[in-house]
Amino acid sequence: MQTAAPPVQFDRDAYVDLLKRSITNYHYLGQEASFEQFRCVSHYDMDQSEWKIDRSVQPTTLLRKGQLDLIEQAVVAIEAARVPGDYIEAGVWRGGVIILLRALLGAYHIADRRVFAADSFAGIPLNTRAQNDPVDQWSDRWVAGLDEVKRNIERFGMLDERVRFVPGFFADTLHTLATERFSLIRLDSDSYDSVETSLEHLYPRLSDGGIVIIDDWHLPGCRMAVTDYRDYFGITDPIYEHDANAYWTRNGRNPLPGLV
C-alpha cells in the first residue's frame, strides 16, 4: 500500500528570498555575482542616463538584498512590538517595494495592516525650495506610470484591496492622509523637496515606536532635507545606517541591532 506524501510545509524564508530575487531580476541579470553582491543598477548607464537592457527585463526595484532585508527586519520588529499603523512608501518607481511589503503581510500572517503607495507616477519633479540639488540635473526623471506599476504588482499576485495608491505630487496629495496612522514610512523620492514634503505630512502620522527608512541617504539633497526637518522639530532619535540606507525609530531605541 502506497503511503501518502507528507504535506508540503510553507517555507517563509525561502518564499521571501525568492521574491527578493524576482523583484531585482537577479534570476535574469545576476550571472556573475552572488545575490548578496548583486547590484541591478550596474545594468544602468550612468553617463547616458539610460538602461543597457530591454524594458522587459528591467527590475521593479533598484534595491540590493541588504536594503530589502532592512525592510523585512523593520516589518518583523514593528509586528513584534505591535506598533499600530499601516506601511507607506513615498516614491515607489516600478513598485518593487510595494510588492515586497504586500508579500510580507501574507508571509508573516499580518492581517490588520495595509500598504500605501504614494508617487507622482510622472517622475521626479524639479525642486522649488532647494537650490543646487544634483537630482535636478538628471535627464532621466525615473518615470513609471500608475498603470505600469499596477500591472507589475498584479503580475506578482499582490494587487488587492490592501494596496492603496496615492497618485500625484506629494505637495498635492499627502495631506489627504491626515487621518491615517503609520508604523513604517519608507522614503525613496531622491530630491530635497520630495523628501522634506514627505516628512512634513507623514512623520506626524508615525506611531511611537514606528520606523522611518530613508533610501537615498547618499544623495546630498535627500540627506539635507532629513537633517533640516529633524533639526527644525528637534528630533534627536539616533540615525542608524545599513547598506547605504538610513533609518530611525520614533522612540529612539534601535529595533534592529543585528543590522548595525
Rosetta blueprint (number, residue, H / E / L):
1 M L
2 Q L
3 T L
4 A L
5 A L
6 P L
7 P L
8 V L
9 Q L
10 F L
11 D L
12 R H
13 D H
14 A H
15 Y H
16 V H
17 D H
18 L H
19 L H
20 K H
21 R H
22 S H
23 I H
24 T L
25 N L
26 Y H
27 H H
28 Y H
29 L H
30 G L
31 Q L
32 E L
33 A L
34 S L
35 F L
36 E L
37 Q L
38 F L
39 R L
40 C H
41 V H
42 S H
43 H H
44 Y E
45 D E
46 M L
47 D L
48 Q L
49 S L
50 E E
51 W E
52 K L
53 I L
54 D L
55 R H
56 S H
57 V H
58 Q L
59 P L
60 T L
61 T L
62 L L
63 L L
64 R L
65 K H
66 G H
67 Q H
68 L H
69 D H
70 L H
71 I H
72 E H
73 Q H
74 A H
75 V H
76 V H
77 A H
78 I H
79 E H
80 A H
81 A H
82 R L
83 V L
84 P L
85 G L
86 D E
87 Y E
88 I E
89 E E
90 A E
91 G L
92 V L
93 W L
94 R L
95 G L
96 G H
97 V H
98 I H
99 I H
100 L H
101 L H
102 R H
103 A H
104 L H
105 L H
106 G H
107 A H
108 Y L
109 H L
110 I L
111 A L
112 D L
113 R L
114 R L
115 V E
116 F E
117 A E
118 A E
119 D E
120 S L
121 F L
122 A L
123 G L
124 I L
125 P L
126 L L
127 N L
128 T L
129 R L
130 A L
131 Q L
132 N L
133 D L
134 P H
135 V H
136 D H
137 Q H
138 W L
139 S L
140 D L
141 R L
142 W L
143 V L
144 A L
145 G L
146 L H
147 D H
148 E H
149 V H
150 K H
151 R H
152 N H
153 I H
154 E H
155 R H
156 F L
157 G L
158 M L
159 L L
160 D L
161 E L
162 R L
163 V E
164 R E
165 F E
166 V E
167 P E
168 G L
169 F L
170 F H
171 A H
172 D H
173 T H
174 L H
175 H H
176 T H
177 L H
178 A L
179 T L
180 E L
181 R L
182 F E
183 S E
184 L E
185 I E
186 R E
187 L E
188 D L
189 S L
190 D L
191 S L
192 Y H
193 D H
194 S H
195 V H
196 E H
197 T H
198 S H
199 L H
200 E H
201 H H
202 L H
203 Y H
204 P H
205 R H
206 L E
207 S E
208 D E
209 G E
210 G E
211 I E
212 V E
213 I E
214 I E
215 D L
216 D L
217 W L
218 H L
219 L L
220 P H
221 G H
222 C H
223 R H
224 M H
225 A H
226 V H
227 T H
228 D H
229 Y H
230 R H
231 D H
232 Y H
233 F H
234 G L
235 I L
236 T L
237 D L
238 P L
239 I L
240 Y E
241 E E
242 H E
243 D L
244 A L
245 N E
246 A E
247 Y E
248 W E
249 T E
250 R L
251 N L
252 G L
253 R L
254 N L
255 P L
256 L L
257 P H
258 G H
259 L H
260 V L
